[in-house]
Amino acid sequence: MSEITTIVNAWAVVCCFGWLLEAFRNARKGKRYRAEVMAFTAHLEDNLLIIQAGMIAGDYELGPYRKLWVYVPKKRLVMALPFPDRIVQWSLYQFLNPIFDKLMIEDSYACRVGKGSHKAAKRLQYWMRQADRKPGPGWYVLKLDISKYFYRVNHEKLLAILARRVKDPDMMAFLRAVVNSRAEPFGLPRGKKPEDIGPDEWLYDVGMPIGNLTSQLFANIYLNELDQYCKHQLKIHYYIRYMDDVIILAPDKETLRAWKAKIEAFLWDELALDLNSKTSIRPMRQGVEFVGLRIWPTHMKLRKSTVRRIKSEVRKFSERYATGEYSREEFDRRIASVRGMLDHAESASLRWRLNEIYRAELEKAAKKKLREEAEHEPFTDHRKSGTRDGAASQGD
């Protein structure tokens, strides 16, 4: 276990002007030319002083939230805060994240500096290679899938976990206000999906807004309880987590079934969470779906759903580049993000197909332009009517 850490005398630091200025710089990264950011920056000192005064007085409230449905990689309801509130979130994150990060296990990879999905995939494959070389009929994989995780985090339990470390009353009071925000309900009843319920059925005592910086931090802190239980109580060696996706390796099904039963009980008793129907135990030789990849000891491939999404995205931004809607610089940025995904998996055939999609969009745009040029009659005098080119009205 990590060395016991408690947080005291924190609120004065989080509220100081220099700290908020740094939070502003972090919140602004990549967004400085958005209208709300430019408006805030135009009166930066005054606006930061307003935020500071509200935080010190203890009456600063987050919200209202802007709702947005996203469909990649699956349908989710994302909540966005106004820019001043994102500065407040950054002020909390800057202080809390380095402390809680040190308490987390090595093999938790989401939303942590120096971690990420690519390192998670490589770590899992390294373990799979180790297991594949061991004698025996072959190892098995337990893939845990937590049901509607962000929508089901229990506020009372989360605050109790935070309170074990946070001993500053003012800091804890503000965290309580953030977690129990009345600006918008974020929680789902057990067994429900966001699209299944009406506006009046959302819950205030569970759930966190997807897309918020503090939600990422709280999500890791909450499931660190599961990490510690699995590593130190169940003594599981091959255990890896990326946010709410957990992979466990073992040499036989019986061991994994026993662990699954204990984990399921722990999740409900300690964190009020459920496993969903996607939780499974399968032979390792079939490959493991994790962080958008299907991983074997010898190689990795992108998941079919990921491939479909990449093809769709490449078709869209290739079309925009071909029609002049995207500059070459913007197009190259989009290409770089796709290449980053391809570089970590076997992708020769997919690269070929993406090049074909790119060329097809260029040809389509070129043909459209030629048709438009062919239909154009540059020497027609459209100011005159009734005769072709007005020739009859003027004589030969």
N, C-alpha and C positions, 0 to 999 in steps of 0.2 A: 504493500500500500504506500501511497505517496505520503510525504511528511504532512502532518496536520497544518493547515493554513487557515487563519481567520482574517477577516477584513474589518479593520477598524479605522476611524478617522478618514473615511473615504469621501464623504459627501462634500466636504470643503474643497477637495481636489477636483472632483467632477464638476463643481459649479464655478471654478475660477475662470476668469476671462481667457487666459492663455490656453487652458484646456479646451474651452469651447471653440476657440479659434482653430485649434488643431482638428477638432471634430468637424468644423465647417469645411476645412480643406479636404478631409477624407470624404465627407458627404458630397462634395462638389466634383470629385474625380470622375472624368468622363461625361459630365453633365453641365459643364460651366456655361454652355451657350443655350441652355433651356431658359424659357421666359421667366419661370419662377425663380430660378437660380440667379439670373442676371438682375432681376428686381431686388432680390435680397442683398446681393453683393453691392448694389448701388448705394445702400445705406447700411453697410456691414456692421460698423461699430454700434450704431443705435439698435439694430435688430438683435445683435448678440447680447446687448445689455438688457433688452426686453426679455429674452429667453432666460438669462441669468437671474433676473429679478423674480420671474415666475418660479424657477426651480428653488431658489433660496426661500421664498415665501411658502413653498410646498403646495401651491395651487396650480402648477402647470399640468395641463391635461393634453394627452395625445389625441389626435383626430380632428375632424372626421376623416374616415378612410374612403378612398376611391376604389371601387370594386372592378375587377377585370377577370374575365374567364380566359384561361389559356388552355390549349388543347395538345401541347407537346411537353413531355412524352405522353401525358394522359390529361383528361379534363380535370382542371383544378380551379378553385376560386382564389385569386391572388388579391391581396389588399395593399394599397399604396398610400403612404402618408404624405402630407404636405412637407415641403423642404425644411422648414424650421424644426419640425418634429423629427426628421431624419438626423438633424444635427444633435438633438437630444439623445437619440438612440446611439449615435456614434460616441457621444461623451460617456455613456454607460459601457459600451462595448470596449472602448480603449482601456478602461480601467479593469473590467471584470475578465475579459477574455484571456489575457496573459496569466492571470492567477488560476483560473479554472482549467486552462489548457494543460498546465503542469500536473494536474490531478488525473488526467485522462490516460488511458492505456495507449501503448505504442501503436496498436493496430486499429485505431479509430481514425478514419481518413477524411471525413467530410468537413468542409468549412474550417480547415485548420492550416496555418501557415506551414509550408514545406510538405504538405500531404497531397490530397487530391485523388481523382478517380484513376489516373494513369498509374500512380504509385500503388494504389490499392490493387489494381489488376495484376501488376508485376509481383506484388507480395503474395497474392493468392496463387499465381502460377508457380512461383518458387516453392511454395508448400506442396502444391500438387505434384511437382517433379520429385520432391523428397518422398512423398507417399507412394508415388508410382514405382520407385526403385525398391520399396520394401517388399519382402516375400509375402505371399498370400494371394487369395483370389481377387483382390482389388478393393480399394477403399470406397467409402460412400460419403455423400454430401447432404447435410441438413441445411436447407435454405429457409430462413425465417422471414416471414412477411407480416409486418404489424399492420393491423387493420386501421386505415384512415388516421395515421399517426398524428399529424399536425392538428387535425380536428378533434383529437381525443385526449390530449394532454390535460391531466387533472390539475387545476389551479392550486388547490389546497396542498396537494402532494408536491408540486413544483416549488411552491413557496417554502414548504418545510425543508426541502433539500437546499434551497438557497440560504435559508436562515441558519443552517448548520455552519456555514462559512461566514456569512455577512452578519457581523456584530455591531455595525453602525446603524443606530435606530433610524436616522434620516434617510440613509441609503435604502434600508429595508422598506421603509414606508413608501418611497418612490417606486421601488420594484413591485411592491404590492399593488400600487395604482396602475402600473403598466400592465401587469399580468391580469388584473381584474378590471381592465378598462371597460367602461360602459358605453364607449363611443360606438361599438359595433359588437354583436355576438359572433364568435368564431367557431363555436362548438357544434358537433353533430350528436344526435342521440345514437346510442349503441346500435350498430348494424345498419345505419342509414348512410346514403351517399348525398353529396351536396345537391344533386339534381332531383333528389327524391322528396325534399321537404320544402315547405313554404316559408315565407319570411318570418312568421311568428314562431316557428319551431326551432330556430337556432338557439343555442344555449350560451349563457354567459359564464358558467362555472367550469367549462372545459374548452380546450382548443386554443390555438395560437394563429395569428394572421400569417399565412404563407407569403413569403417575399420580404418580410421584415428582418432587419439585421439582428435585432434582439431575439427573434424567434429562432434563428439559426443557432445562436449561442445557447438559448434555453433548451432547444431540442437535443443538443449534444450533452448538456449537463444532465438532462432528465434520463437519457439512455445510458449515460455513464454508470448509472446504478446497475443496469443489466450487465454492462461490461465487467464491472468489478465482481458481481455475483458469479458470472461465468468463469472468469479467470481465477478468482481466489477462493470461491466456495466449491464450484464444480471442477476446478482445476483443468479446464479445457485449454489445450495448447494451441490447436489450429482453429483460432477464432478470429474473425475479421468483420468489422462493421463500417459501412458507408451510410451515414445518417440512419434510416430505419431499415436498411437491408443488411442482414447478418448471414454470414456463411460459416459453417462449422464442418470440419473434416474428421472422420473417424474410420477405423478399419472394419467396422461391422454395423449393421442396421440396429442391432439390439442396444448398443451404446447410445446411438443417436436418438432412438425412441425414448430411452430413459432420460436423456438430457432434455429432449423436447418437452416431456411431461413436466419436469421440474421447472423449466424456463416458462412454460405456459402458466403454471401456478404462480411463479414469482411475478410475472408481468401483471397478472390480475390482482394479486394480493398487495403488491408494493406500488404499482404504477397505474392500476386501473386500465390496463390495455389488453387487447385481444390479438391473437394470431388469426390471420384470415385463411381462406381456402387455398391460397397460392403456396402456403408453407408445405414443403415436400422433402422426402428423403429419396435420393436417387443415386445410382452408381456413378462414380467419378468419371468413368470412361465415356459417359454420355456428354461430358462437358458441363460447365457451370455458367449460368447466366448471371452476370454481375457487372455493374456500372456500364451498362450499354453494350457489353461484349459477351460472347460465348467463349469460355476459356477452357483449354485443354492443357495438359502438361507440356505439350510440344508446340502449340501455336494458339493464336487467338483469332476470332472472327467477329465482325460486327453483327449484332442481332439483326434479324430480318426486319423488325420494325424500325430499327435505326437506319438500315439501308434505305428503306422506303422513304423515311423522312429526309435523308440526305439527298436522294434523287429529286424529291419535290423541291427542296430548297435550292439546289443547283439549277433546276429548270427555271425557277422564278427569278433568281438574281442574274442568270445568264440572259434571260429575256430582257430584263431591265437594262443590262449593260449593252445589249445589241441595239436597243431602241434609243439609247442615249440618256435614259433616266438615271443610270449610275455612271459615275466617272470611273476611269481606270483605277484610281486610288481606292475608291469604295469597293470596286469589284475585287481587287487584289486582297483587301481586308477580309472579304467574305471567303475567298479561296483559301486564305491562310487558316481560317478557323476550321474549314473542312479538312484540309491537309493534316491539321493537328490530330484529328480523329483517325484518319487513315493511317497515319504513321505508326499507330500502336496495334495494328491488326493486319492480317493477310488481306490485301486489298487490290491485287494486280488487276483482276477482272472488273472490279468496281471502278477503279481509276479509268480503265478503258471505256466503260459505259458512261461515266461522267463526262469524259472528253467528247463522246458521241452526242450526248445531250447538249453540251456547250456548242458544238459545231452546228447541230440541228437548229438551235435558236438563232445563231448568226445567219444561217441560210434563210430561215423563215423571215427574219427582219429584212434581209437583203431583197428577197423576192417581193415582199410587201412594198418596199421602197421603189422597186422597178415598176410594179403595177401602178403605183401612184404617179410615177414619172410618165409612164406610157399614157395614162388617162389625161395628163395635163396637156393643154393646147396653148402653148405660149404665144402664138401669133394670132389667136382669136381676139377680136375686138368685142368684148362683152358689153361695151357701152351702147352698141347699136343692135337692134333686134329686127326680126322680120325677114332678113336676108342673110345669107352666109357672108360673114366678114363685112357686111354692109356694102358689098360690091354692087348689088343691083341699084341701091339708092344713089350711088355715086357715078354709075356708068363705068364702062371699060376704059 
